[in-house]
Amino acid sequence: MGFNVHNKSRKGISSLILLGIISFSIYIYISPYLSILAFKRALENKNPTEASEYIDFPSVRKNLKAQLINKLSEEINKEIQFTPFGELTMVMVNPIINKVVSSTIDSTVSPNGLKVLLTQGKLSMDKNLAKNDKGYAKEHDSRKKYAENRIKLYYESLNVFILASQLQNSDEIIKASWRRQGISNWKINIIELPNQIIKGIRF
């Protein structure tokens, strides 16, 4: 009798341990979804401090700046390379490219700027608008509604989770990479822009 009680007790403990392992595994698996939901909730509640906890600002700025400068330089170089003063023109244009890109990065890499980018596929060109109301753009026309991009979520690897935002009326996609921080925390650290968005920048 004592043996049976002891055996049942051991089975009960084993079951609890197994249940704990399964529950923890499920929590780890859904942790990027939870981070994204928390980020979305912070944006909806206009809480830039909380939303900022899910953004790796240095990494996102560096990544976007490299993409914008490379693509814009490439596009402009195509237009002027066969002109008589192509190289000289490029030297003169480079500071302008850097200035426009820096301004765009300052406006875009903010809680509201990233919200606009990921949901509407637009870079924030107005620094003051992007940083109004503690980092949140004010509504100029509350009746104006924007169609949001279609979102897909999936693991790319154990420590990288992708939020893919497909542009309206287009096959092009914005890919926001979320990287694991510790065991269960995630932050946006890379955003890959499609050509359509980059070409929309105006000097």
Rosetta blueprint (number, residue, H / E / L):
1 M L
2 G H
3 F H
4 N H
5 V H
6 H H
7 N H
8 K H
9 S H
10 R H
11 K H
12 G H
13 I H
14 S H
15 S H
16 L H
17 I H
18 L H
19 L H
20 G H
21 I H
22 I H
23 S H
24 F H
25 S H
26 I H
27 Y H
28 I H
29 Y H
30 I H
31 S H
32 P H
33 Y H
34 L H
35 S H
36 I H
37 L H
38 A H
39 F H
40 K H
41 R H
42 A H
43 L H
44 E H
45 N L
46 K L
47 N L
48 P H
49 T H
50 E H
51 A H
52 S H
53 E L
54 Y L
55 I E
56 D L
57 F H
58 P H
59 S H
60 V H
61 R H
62 K H
63 N H
64 L H
65 K H
66 A H
67 Q H
68 L H
69 I H
70 N H
71 K H
72 L H
73 S H
74 E H
75 E H
76 I H
77 N H
78 K H
79 E H
80 I H
81 Q L
82 F L
83 T L
84 P L
85 F L
86 G H
87 E H
88 L H
89 T H
90 M H
91 V H
92 M H
93 V H
94 N H
95 P H
96 I H
97 I H
98 N H
99 K H
100 V H
101 V H
102 S H
103 S H
104 T H
105 I H
106 D H
107 S H
108 T H
109 V L
110 S L
111 P H
112 N H
113 G H
114 L H
115 K H
116 V H
117 L H
118 L H
119 T H
120 Q H
121 G L
122 K L
123 L L
124 S L
125 M L
126 D L
127 K H
128 N H
129 L H
130 A H
131 K L
132 N H
133 D H
134 K H
135 G H
136 Y L
137 A L
138 K L
139 E L
140 H L
141 D L
142 S L
143 R L
144 K L
145 K L
146 Y L
147 A L
148 E L
149 N L
150 R E
151 I E
152 K E
153 L E
154 Y E
155 Y E
156 E E
157 S E
158 L L
159 N L
160 V E
161 F E
162 I E
163 L E
164 A E
165 S E
166 Q E
167 L L
168 Q L
169 N L
170 S L
171 D L
172 E L
173 I E
174 I E
175 K E
176 A E
177 S E
178 W E
179 R E
180 R E
181 Q E
182 G L
183 I L
184 S L
185 N E
186 W E
187 K E
188 I E
189 N E
190 I E
191 I E
192 E E
193 L L
194 P L
195 N H
196 Q H
197 I H
198 I H
199 K L
200 G L
201 I L
202 R L
203 F L
